[in-house]
Amino acid sequence: MAGSPRFLTLADVAEVLSTSSAQVYALVRRGELPAIKIGGRGQWRVESTQLEDYIQRMYAETRTFVDEHPYVEAAERPED
């Protein structure tokens, strides 16, 4: 993320991931996306490198899921 700020707001992260701020907040609160809480009002910030690491982890998890759950065309699926 050359030229981008070091820290991102949850809204910024939501925009990058094309999701809601609430979903990003949930990722942070569950510990899936590391973040820091700053200021008296406790505003969350995600370091851009942590966001990139998270994205790479999600790619790796998706590859594993796809490998373990191959896509089968409807015509190839056994009848129930």
Residue pairs with C-beta under 8 A, 6 or more apart in sequence:
1 48
1 51
1 52
4 48
5 48
6 47
6 48
7 36
7 45
7 46
7 47
7 48
8 16
8 45
8 46
8 47
8 48
8 51
9 43
9 44
9 45
9 46
10 21
10 24
10 25
10 28
10 35
10 44
10 46
11 21
12 46
13 24
13 33
13 46
13 51
14 20
14 21
14 23
14 24
16 51
17 23
17 24
17 55
24 33
24 46
25 44
27 33
27 54
28 34
28 35
28 44
28 46
32 54
33 46
33 50
33 51
33 54
34 46
34 47
34 50
34 54
35 44
35 45
35 46
35 47
35 50
36 44
36 45
36 47
37 43
37 44
37 45
38 44
38 45
